Amino acid sequence: MLKILFFAQTRELIGVDSLELPAMFETAEQVRQHLVKKGDCWALALEQGKLLVAINQSLMPLESAVKSGDEIAFFPPVTGG
C-alpha cells in the first residue's frame, strides 16, 4: 500500500487529509494522474506544475519511483506555518 498525504491548500480543496492506495503505480506522477480522475476539485488541487511532492519526507520530482510502503505527500509550493 501507498500512504498518500495532502497538505495546505491541496488538503483544503479536496477535503481529505490522507488516504491509502494499492502499490500499483510506478511513479508519484502516476499517483497524481490517478487522483486527478476523481473529479474537478481533485484536478484543481493536484494540477500539474502547481504541486510539490515528498516521498518518505524527502522532496522529489513527480517522476520519482514509488514502491509499497512509501509515504507520498502532495502540497503547494508555498505553505504557511
Biopython code that builds the backbone (N, CA, C, O; Angstrom):
import numpy as np
from Bio.PDB.StructureBuilder import StructureBuilder

atoms = [
    (1, "MET", "N", (0.837, -1.188, 0.000)),
    (1, "MET", "CA", (0.000, 0.000, 0.000)),
    (1, "MET", "C", (0.877, 1.244, 0.000)),
    (1, "MET", "O", (2.010, 1.232, 0.482)),
    (2, "LEU", "N", (0.325, 2.310, -0.551)),
    (2, "LEU", "CA", (0.942, 3.634, -0.513)),
    (2, "LEU", "C", (0.107, 4.515, 0.398)),
    (2, "LEU", "O", (-1.120, 4.520, 0.303)),
    (3, "LYS", "N", (0.753, 5.252, 1.270)),
    (3, "LYS", "CA", (0.050, 6.218, 2.108)),
    (3, "LYS", "C", (0.198, 7.578, 1.441)),
    (3, "LYS", "O", (1.314, 8.050, 1.224)),
    (4, "ILE", "N", (-0.922, 8.204, 1.118)),
    (4, "ILE", "CA", (-0.931, 9.486, 0.428)),
    (4, "ILE", "C", (-1.398, 10.552, 1.421)),
    (4, "ILE", "O", (-2.449, 10.408, 2.047)),
    (5, "LEU", "N", (-0.606, 11.628, 1.561)),
    (5, "LEU", "CA", (-0.925, 12.731, 2.448)),
    (5, "LEU", "C", (-1.133, 14.001, 1.635)),
    (5, "LEU", "O", (-0.519, 14.189, 0.585)),
    (6, "PHE", "N", (-2.008, 14.869, 2.135)),
    (6, "PHE", "CA", (-2.284, 16.139, 1.475)),
    (6, "PHE", "C", (-2.129, 17.258, 2.491)),
    (6, "PHE", "O", (-2.579, 17.136, 3.630)),
    (7, "PHE", "N", (-1.484, 18.360, 2.074)),
    (7, "PHE", "CA", (-1.221, 19.469, 2.977)),
    (7, "PHE", "C", (-1.678, 20.797, 2.390)),
    (7, "PHE", "O", (-1.800, 20.961, 1.176)),
    (8, "ALA", "N", (-1.926, 21.744, 3.301)),
    (8, "ALA", "CA", (-2.220, 23.138, 2.966)),
    (8, "ALA", "C", (-3.421, 23.244, 2.025)),
    (8, "ALA", "O", (-4.437, 22.580, 2.234)),
    (9, "GLN", "N", (-3.304, 24.077, 0.993)),
    (9, "GLN", "CA", (-4.421, 24.321, 0.082)),
    (9, "GLN", "C", (-4.851, 23.048, -0.640)),
    (9, "GLN", "O", (-6.032, 22.879, -0.942)),
    (10, "THR", "N", (-3.924, 22.167, -0.913)),
    (10, "THR", "CA", (-4.269, 20.901, -1.562)),
    (10, "THR", "C", (-5.287, 20.151, -0.708)),
    (10, "THR", "O", (-6.299, 19.672, -1.220)),
    (11, "ARG", "N", (-5.022, 20.050, 0.577)),
    (11, "ARG", "CA", (-5.928, 19.376, 1.502)),
    (11, "ARG", "C", (-7.262, 20.111, 1.602)),
    (11, "ARG", "O", (-8.321, 19.484, 1.631)),
    (12, "GLU", "N", (-7.207, 21.433, 1.654)),
    (12, "GLU", "CA", (-8.439, 22.224, 1.771)),
    (12, "GLU", "C", (-9.351, 22.036, 0.561)),
    (12, "GLU", "O", (-10.570, 21.951, 0.710)),
    (13, "LEU", "N", (-8.775, 21.973, -0.622)),
    (13, "LEU", "CA", (-9.571, 21.833, -1.848)),
    (13, "LEU", "C", (-10.265, 20.476, -1.945)),
    (13, "LEU", "O", (-11.409, 20.394, -2.391)),
    (14, "ILE", "N", (-9.580, 19.418, -1.532)),
    (14, "ILE", "CA", (-10.186, 18.088, -1.677)),
    (14, "ILE", "C", (-10.895, 17.620, -0.413)),
    (14, "ILE", "O", (-11.692, 16.683, -0.464)),
    (15, "GLY", "N", (-10.616, 18.259, 0.717)),
    (15, "GLY", "CA", (-11.283, 17.892, 1.955)),
    (15, "GLY", "C", (-10.846, 16.564, 2.534)),
    (15, "GLY", "O", (-11.600, 15.926, 3.269)),
    (16, "VAL", "N", (-9.630, 16.138, 2.208)),
    (16, "VAL", "CA", (-9.108, 14.856, 2.675)),
    (16, "VAL", "C", (-7.688, 15.066, 3.193)),
    (16, "VAL", "O", (-6.871, 15.706, 2.531)),
    (17, "ASP", "N", (-7.393, 14.525, 4.381)),
    (17, "ASP", "CA", (-6.040, 14.620, 4.936)),
    (17, "ASP", "C", (-5.107, 13.558, 4.368)),
    (17, "ASP", "O", (-3.943, 13.821, 4.067)),
    (18, "SER", "N", (-5.654, 12.344, 4.227)),
    (18, "SER", "CA", (-4.822, 11.230, 3.763)),
    (18, "SER", "C", (-5.707, 10.117, 3.222)),
    (18, "SER", "O", (-6.915, 10.082, 3.458)),
    (19, "LEU", "N", (-5.077, 9.221, 2.498)),
    (19, "LEU", "CA", (-5.742, 8.019, 2.013)),
    (19, "LEU", "C", (-4.684, 6.984, 1.685)),
    (19, "LEU", "O", (-3.495, 7.295, 1.629)),
    (20, "GLU", "N", (-5.118, 5.766, 1.469)),
    (20, "GLU", "CA", (-4.207, 4.698, 1.071)),
    (20, "GLU", "C", (-4.631, 4.167, -0.282)),
    (20, "GLU", "O", (-5.817, 4.061, -0.592)),
    (21, "LEU", "N", (-3.625, 3.834, -1.081)),
    (21, "LEU", "CA", (-3.856, 3.264, -2.410)),
    (21, "LEU", "C", (-3.018, 2.001, -2.553)),
    (21, "LEU", "O", (-1.960, 1.882, -1.934)),
    (22, "PRO", "N", (-3.483, 1.062, -3.364)),
    (22, "PRO", "CA", (-2.643, -0.102, -3.657)),
    (22, "PRO", "C", (-1.347, 0.359, -4.332)),
    (22, "PRO", "O", (-1.326, 1.369, -5.035)),
    (23, "ALA", "N", (-0.292, -0.380, -4.113)),
    (23, "ALA", "CA", (1.008, -0.025, -4.690)),
    (23, "ALA", "C", (1.082, -0.504, -6.139)),
    (23, "ALA", "O", (1.936, -1.319, -6.487)),
    (24, "MET", "N", (0.183, 0.008, -6.981)),
    (24, "MET", "CA", (0.133, -0.405, -8.389)),
    (24, "MET", "C", (0.657, 0.689, -9.314)),
    (24, "MET", "O", (0.455, 0.628, -10.526)),
    (25, "PHE", "N", (1.326, 1.682, -8.749)),
    (25, "PHE", "CA", (1.843, 2.800, -9.523)),
    (25, "PHE", "C", (3.361, 2.765, -9.497)),
    (25, "PHE", "O", (3.969, 2.363, -8.505)),
    (26, "GLU", "N", (3.964, 3.189, -10.595)),
    (26, "GLU", "CA", (5.427, 3.179, -10.675)),
    (26, "GLU", "C", (6.040, 4.493, -10.227)),
    (26, "GLU", "O", (7.172, 4.510, -9.742)),
    (27, "THR", "N", (5.305, 5.611, -10.382)),
    (27, "THR", "CA", (5.847, 6.927, -10.047)),
    (27, "THR", "C", (4.812, 7.756, -9.282)),
    (27, "THR", "O", (3.619, 7.453, -9.291)),
    (28, "ALA", "N", (5.293, 8.795, -8.628)),
    (28, "ALA", "CA", (4.387, 9.731, -7.954)),
    (28, "ALA", "C", (3.483, 10.415, -8.973)),
    (28, "ALA", "O", (2.333, 10.728, -8.668)),
    (29, "GLU", "N", (3.987, 10.646, -10.163)),
    (29, "GLU", "CA", (3.173, 11.261, -11.221)),
    (29, "GLU", "C", (1.993, 10.365, -11.586)),
    (29, "GLU", "O", (0.894, 10.869, -11.820)),
    (30, "GLN", "N", (2.194, 9.064, -11.640)),
    (30, "GLN", "CA", (1.089, 8.150, -11.928)),
    (30, "GLN", "C", (0.042, 8.198, -10.815)),
    (30, "GLN", "O", (-1.154, 8.100, -11.087)),
    (31, "VAL", "N", (0.480, 8.346, -9.575)),
    (31, "VAL", "CA", (-0.452, 8.502, -8.462)),
    (31, "VAL", "C", (-1.256, 9.784, -8.657)),
    (31, "VAL", "O", (-2.479, 9.785, -8.524)),
    (32, "ARG", "N", (-0.554, 10.885, -8.975)),
    (32, "ARG", "CA", (-1.225, 12.172, -9.198)),
    (32, "ARG", "C", (-2.266, 12.045, -10.306)),
    (32, "ARG", "O", (-3.400, 12.496, -10.141)),
    (33, "GLN", "N", (-1.896, 11.442, -11.425)),
    (33, "GLN", "CA", (-2.821, 11.280, -12.548)),
    (33, "GLN", "C", (-4.044, 10.462, -12.148)),
    (33, "GLN", "O", (-5.159, 10.784, -12.559)),
    (34, "HIS", "N", (-3.858, 9.430, -11.370)),
    (34, "HIS", "CA", (-4.978, 8.606, -10.895)),
    (34, "HIS", "C", (-5.929, 9.435, -10.036)),
    (34, "HIS", "O", (-7.147, 9.359, -10.200)),
    (35, "LEU", "N", (-5.374, 10.223, -9.126)),
    (35, "LEU", "CA", (-6.198, 11.015, -8.222)),
    (35, "LEU", "C", (-6.944, 12.143, -8.936)),
    (35, "LEU", "O", (-8.062, 12.484, -8.552)),
    (36, "VAL", "N", (-6.340, 12.716, -9.962)),
    (36, "VAL", "CA", (-6.968, 13.789, -10.736)),
    (36, "VAL", "C", (-8.298, 13.314, -11.339)),
    (36, "VAL", "O", (-9.222, 14.109, -11.513)),
    (37, "LYS", "N", (-8.389, 12.036, -11.650)),
    (37, "LYS", "CA", (-9.589, 11.477, -12.263)),
    (37, "LYS", "C", (-10.772, 11.397, -11.294)),
    (37, "LYS", "O", (-11.885, 11.074, -11.709)),
    (38, "LYS", "N", (-10.546, 11.687, -10.012)),
    (38, "LYS", "CA", (-11.617, 11.617, -9.014)),
    (38, "LYS", "C", (-12.602, 12.776, -9.121)),
    (38, "LYS", "O", (-13.677, 12.715, -8.524)),
    (39, "GLY", "N", (-12.269, 13.831, -9.865)),
    (39, "GLY", "CA", (-13.221, 14.930, -10.022)),
    (39, "GLY", "C", (-12.559, 16.282, -10.109)),
    (39, "GLY", "O", (-11.338, 16.412, -10.019)),
    (40, "ASP", "N", (-13.411, 17.300, -10.290)),
    (40, "ASP", "CA", (-12.926, 18.655, -10.534)),
    (40, "ASP", "C", (-12.062, 19.215, -9.419)),
    (40, "ASP", "O", (-11.004, 19.785, -9.688)),
    (41, "CYS", "N", (-12.498, 19.064, -8.156)),
    (41, "CYS", "CA", (-11.700, 19.633, -7.060)),
    (41, "CYS", "C", (-10.355, 18.912, -6.949)),
    (41, "CYS", "O", (-9.349, 19.531, -6.600)),
    (42, "TRP", "N", (-10.331, 17.622, -7.241)),
    (42, "TRP", "CA", (-9.071, 16.873, -7.227)),
    (42, "TRP", "C", (-8.153, 17.363, -8.344)),
    (42, "TRP", "O", (-6.952, 17.529, -8.134)),
    (43, "ALA", "N", (-8.715, 17.594, -9.527)),
    (43, "ALA", "CA", (-7.913, 18.079, -10.649)),
    (43, "ALA", "C", (-7.323, 19.454, -10.347)),
    (43, "ALA", "O", (-6.169, 19.725, -10.677)),
    (44, "LEU", "N", (-8.111, 20.312, -9.723)),
    (44, "LEU", "CA", (-7.626, 21.647, -9.362)),
    (44, "LEU", "C", (-6.551, 21.555, -8.283)),
    (44, "LEU", "O", (-5.514, 22.208, -8.395)),
    (45, "ALA", "N", (-6.775, 20.772, -7.262)),
    (45, "ALA", "CA", (-5.832, 20.646, -6.150)),
    (45, "ALA", "C", (-4.508, 20.012, -6.571)),
    (45, "ALA", "O", (-3.454, 20.339, -6.025)),
    (46, "LEU", "N", (-4.570, 19.105, -7.544)),
    (46, "LEU", "CA", (-3.382, 18.352, -7.953)),
    (46, "LEU", "C", (-2.914, 18.743, -9.353)),
    (46, "LEU", "O", (-2.349, 17.930, -10.085)),
    (47, "GLU", "N", (-3.158, 19.989, -9.705)),
    (47, "GLU", "CA", (-2.795, 20.485, -11.037)),
    (47, "GLU", "C", (-1.289, 20.407, -11.253)),
    (47, "GLU", "O", (-0.499, 20.871, -10.431)),
    (48, "GLN", "N", (-0.918, 19.817, -12.367)),
    (48, "GLN", "CA", (0.499, 19.667, -12.701)),
    (48, "GLN", "C", (1.150, 21.041, -12.838)),
    (48, "GLN", "O", (0.551, 21.961, -13.395)),
    (49, "GLY", "N", (2.362, 21.180, -12.337)),
    (49, "GLY", "CA", (3.081, 22.442, -12.408)),
    (49, "GLY", "C", (2.824, 23.348, -11.224)),
    (49, "GLY", "O", (3.510, 24.356, -11.055)),
    (50, "LYS", "N", (1.835, 23.001, -10.392)),
    (50, "LYS", "CA", (1.499, 23.807, -9.211)),
    (50, "LYS", "C", (1.505, 22.936, -7.963)),
    (50, "LYS", "O", (0.709, 23.132, -7.045)),
    (51, "LEU", "N", (2.423, 21.967, -7.947)),
    (51, "LEU", "CA", (2.380, 20.963, -6.908)),
    (51, "LEU", "C", (3.789, 20.453, -6.619)),
    (51, "LEU", "O", (4.593, 20.263, -7.532)),
    (52, "LEU", "N", (4.073, 20.238, -5.348)),
    (52, "LEU", "CA", (5.310, 19.585, -4.940)),
    (52, "LEU", "C", (4.962, 18.227, -4.354)),
    (52, "LEU", "O", (3.843, 17.999, -3.895)),
    (53, "VAL", "N", (5.936, 17.333, -4.376)),
    (53, "VAL", "CA", (5.731, 16.002, -3.808)),
    (53, "VAL", "C", (6.937, 15.633, -2.948)),
    (53, "VAL", "O", (8.085, 15.911, -3.293)),
    (54, "ALA", "N", (6.638, 15.002, -1.825)),
    (54, "ALA", "CA", (7.674, 14.427, -0.981)),
    (54, "ALA", "C", (7.407, 12.934, -0.882)),
    (54, "ALA", "O", (6.274, 12.506, -0.663)),
    (55, "ILE", "N", (8.447, 12.160, -1.043)),
    (55, "ILE", "CA", (8.346, 10.710, -0.900)),
    (55, "ILE", "C", (9.177, 10.330, 0.317)),
    (55, "ILE", "O", (10.384, 10.571, 0.360)),
    (56, "ASN", "N", (8.526, 9.739, 1.293)),
    (56, "ASN", "CA", (9.180, 9.396, 2.558)),
    (56, "ASN", "C", (9.890, 10.600, 3.163)),
    (56, "ASN", "O", (11.018, 10.499, 3.644)),
    (57, "GLN", "N", (9.207, 11.743, 3.130)),
    (57, "GLN", "CA", (9.614, 13.002, 3.732)),
    (57, "GLN", "C", (10.833, 13.648, 3.073)),
    (57, "GLN", "O", (11.515, 14.464, 3.692)),
    (58, "SER", "N", (11.106, 13.281, 1.811)),
    (58, "SER", "CA", (12.159, 13.931, 1.030)),
    (58, "SER", "C", (11.541, 14.514, -0.229)),
    (58, "SER", "O", (10.848, 13.814, -0.966)),
    (59, "LEU", "N", (11.788, 15.791, -0.476)),
    (59, "LEU", "CA", (11.278, 16.447, -1.672)),
    (59, "LEU", "C", (11.854, 15.768, -2.904)),
    (59, "LEU", "O", (13.066, 15.593, -3.019)),
    (60, "MET", "N", (10.968, 15.385, -3.828)),
    (60, "MET", "CA", (11.381, 14.616, -5.007)),
    (60, "MET", "C", (10.631, 15.120, -6.242)),
    (60, "MET", "O", (9.574, 15.740, -6.120)),
    (61, "PRO", "N", (11.179, 14.854, -7.427)),
    (61, "PRO", "CA", (10.429, 15.141, -8.659)),
    (61, "PRO", "C", (9.221, 14.206, -8.767)),
    (61, "PRO", "O", (9.248, 13.085, -8.259)),
    (62, "LEU", "N", (8.173, 14.673, -9.426)),
    (62, "LEU", "CA", (6.977, 13.841, -9.618)),
    (62, "LEU", "C", (7.282, 12.541, -10.351)),
    (62, "LEU", "O", (6.566, 11.555, -10.176)),
    (63, "GLU", "N", (8.318, 12.521, -11.157)),
    (63, "GLU", "CA", (8.667, 11.337, -11.942)),
    (63, "GLU", "C", (9.390, 10.283, -11.117)),
    (63, "GLU", "O", (9.758, 9.233, -11.644)),
    (64, "SER", "N", (9.599, 10.548, -9.830)),
    (64, "SER", "CA", (10.330, 9.616, -8.970)),
    (64, "SER", "C", (9.542, 8.331, -8.749)),
    (64, "SER", "O", (8.313, 8.334, -8.687)),
    (65, "ALA", "N", (10.281, 7.238, -8.634)),
    (65, "ALA", "CA", (9.676, 5.925, -8.413)),
    (65, "ALA", "C", (9.082, 5.826, -7.012)),
    (65, "ALA", "O", (9.589, 6.421, -6.061)),
    (66, "VAL", "N", (7.997, 5.063, -6.907)),
    (66, "VAL", "CA", (7.376, 4.755, -5.622)),
    (66, "VAL", "C", (7.226, 3.247, -5.495)),
    (66, "VAL", "O", (7.153, 2.524, -6.488)),
    (67, "LYS", "N", (7.182, 2.793, -4.245)),
    (67, "LYS", "CA", (7.031, 1.357, -4.003)),
    (67, "LYS", "C", (6.142, 1.135, -2.785)),
    (67, "LYS", "O", (5.878, 2.068, -2.026)),
    (68, "SER", "N", (5.697, -0.057, -2.605)),
    (68, "SER", "CA", (4.827, -0.396, -1.486)),
    (68, "SER", "C", (5.468, 0.045, -0.169)),
    (68, "SER", "O", (6.659, -0.163, 0.062)),
    (69, "GLY", "N", (4.650, 0.658, 0.684)),
    (69, "GLY", "CA", (5.125, 1.149, 1.972)),
    (69, "GLY", "C", (5.549, 2.601, 1.958)),
    (69, "GLY", "O", (5.778, 3.181, 3.020)),
    (70, "ASP", "N", (5.661, 3.208, 0.780)),
    (70, "ASP", "CA", (6.073, 4.615, 0.690)),
    (70, "ASP", "C", (4.972, 5.545, 1.176)),
    (70, "ASP", "O", (3.782, 5.250, 1.066)),
    (71, "GLU", "N", (5.407, 6.676, 1.716)),
    (71, "GLU", "CA", (4.519, 7.773, 2.087)),
    (71, "GLU", "C", (4.726, 8.875, 1.053)),
    (71, "GLU", "O", (5.846, 9.348, 0.861)),
    (72, "ILE", "N", (3.651, 9.282, 0.391)),
    (72, "ILE", "CA", (3.719, 10.300, -0.652)),
    (72, "ILE", "C", (2.885, 11.482, -0.203)),
    (72, "ILE", "O", (1.694, 11.339, 0.073)),
    (73, "ALA", "N", (3.510, 12.654, -0.129)),
    (73, "ALA", "CA", (2.816, 13.861, 0.310)),
    (73, "ALA", "C", (2.739, 14.869, -0.841)),
    (73, "ALA", "O", (3.743, 15.170, -1.487)),
    (74, "PHE", "N", (1.548, 15.375, -1.081)),
    (74, "PHE", "CA", (1.332, 16.399, -2.096)),
    (74, "PHE", "C", (1.014, 17.704, -1.399)),
    (74, "PHE", "O", (0.231, 17.733, -0.450)),
    (75, "PHE", "N", (1.627, 18.798, -1.872)),
    (75, "PHE", "CA", (1.403, 20.109, -1.273)),
    (75, "PHE", "C", (1.773, 21.211, -2.263)),
    (75, "PHE", "O", (2.558, 20.984, -3.183)),
    (76, "PRO", "N", (1.203, 22.410, -2.074)),
    (76, "PRO", "CA", (1.519, 23.524, -2.975)),
    (76, "PRO", "C", (2.943, 24.022, -2.703)),
    (76, "PRO", "O", (3.498, 23.752, -1.638)),
    (77, "PRO", "N", (3.532, 24.742, -3.651)),
    (77, "PRO", "CA", (4.910, 25.221, -3.495)),
    (77, "PRO", "C", (5.129, 26.125, -2.297)),
    (77, "PRO", "O", (6.232, 26.149, -1.750)),
    (78, "VAL", "N", (4.118, 26.869, -1.869)),
    (78, "VAL", "CA", (4.271, 27.772, -0.740)),
    (78, "VAL", "C", (3.244, 27.398, 0.321)),
    (78, "VAL", "O", (2.040, 27.424, 0.067)),
    (79, "THR", "N", (3.725, 27.052, 1.506)),
    (79, "THR", "CA", (2.816, 26.743, 2.605)),
    (79, "THR", "C", (3.197, 27.596, 3.808)),
    (79, "THR", "O", (4.363, 27.947, 3.989)),
    (80, "GLY", "N", (2.239, 27.913, 4.598)),
    (80, "GLY", "CA", (2.482, 28.707, 5.794)),
    (80, "GLY", "C", (2.654, 27.834, 7.010)),
    (80, "GLY", "O", (2.353, 26.641, 6.978)),
    (81, "GLY", "N", (3.145, 28.437, 8.101)),
    (81, "GLY", "CA", (3.393, 27.694, 9.330)),
    (81, "GLY", "C", (2.158, 27.575, 10.102)),
    (81, "GLY", "O", (2.158, 26.978, 11.179)),
]
sb = StructureBuilder()
sb.init_structure("model")
sb.init_model(0)
sb.init_chain("A")
sb.init_seg("    ")
for serial, (resi, resn, name, xyz) in enumerate(atoms, 1):
    if name == "N":
        sb.init_residue(resn, " ", resi, " ")
    sb.init_atom(name, np.array(xyz, "f"), 0.0, 1.0, " ", f" {name:<3s}", serial, name[0])
structure = sb.get_structure()
